[in-house]
Amino acid sequence: MAAPLGRDTLPDHWSYGVCKDGRVFFINDETHSTTWLHPRTGEPVNSGHMIRSDLPRGWEEGFTEEGASYFIE
């Protein structure tokens, strides 16, 4: 992850969302434009979580920094 992800790490008027594959996108709330790159660092961010279609509803897969997977309800 490019930077710790939280609203306090984003410039004013920016927010973020997370896609099902765990990729994070950023939204400029003034211009209504989006980008895959963190507005401060210019780097892409992955949440470390992924919603998989083969898991029960409400479950998702997460990954440790070492790459081991775990499941979250």
C-alpha positions in Angstrom: 0.0 0.0 0.0 1.4 3.4 -0.9 0.4 5.1 2.3 -1.7 4.3 5.3 -5.3 4.5 4.0 -7.6 6.7 5.8 -9.4 9.9 5.3 -6.8 11.8 7.3 -4.1 10.8 4.7 -6.1 12.3 1.8 -6.0 16.0 0.8 -9.2 18.1 1.4 -12.1 17.2 -0.9 -10.9 13.7 -1.6 -12.5 10.3 -0.6 -11.9 6.7 -1.7 -13.7 3.5 -2.6 -12.7 -0.1 -2.8 -13.5 -2.4 -5.8 -14.3 -6.1 -5.4 -10.8 -7.0 -6.3 -9.4 -4.9 -3.5 -8.1 -2.1 -5.6 -8.6 1.3 -4.1 -9.8 4.3 -6.2 -9.8 7.9 -5.2 -12.5 10.5 -5.8 -12.1 14.2 -6.1 -15.3 15.4 -4.5 -15.1 18.8 -6.1 -14.5 17.8 -9.7 -16.2 14.3 -9.5 -13.1 12.8 -11.2 -11.6 9.5 -10.1 -8.1 8.0 -10.2 -6.3 4.8 -9.3 -3.4 6.8 -7.9 -3.2 8.1 -4.3 -3.5 11.9 -4.7 -0.6 12.5 -2.3 1.9 9.8 -3.3 0.9 9.2 -6.9 1.0 5.4 -6.3 -1.7 2.8 -6.6 -3.1 1.3 -3.4 -4.5 -2.2 -2.7 -6.7 -2.6 0.3 -5.3 -6.1 0.9 -8.8 -7.5 0.8 -10.7 -9.2 -2.0 -14.3 -10.3 -2.3 -14.5 -13.6 -4.1 -17.5 -15.1 -5.8 -16.7 -18.6 -4.3 -17.1 -17.4 -0.7 -20.3 -17.3 1.3 -22.1 -13.9 1.2 -20.5 -11.4 3.5 -17.1 -13.1 3.5 -13.9 -11.8 1.9 -10.3 -12.8 1.7 -7.5 -10.7 3.2 -3.8 -11.1 2.9 -1.0 -10.5 5.4 2.1 -8.5 4.5 3.8 -11.9 4.0 1.1 -12.9 1.5 -0.7 -15.5 3.6 -4.5 -15.4 3.1 -7.1 -15.3 5.7 -10.9 -14.9 5.7 -13.1 -12.2 7.2 -16.8 -12.2 7.9 
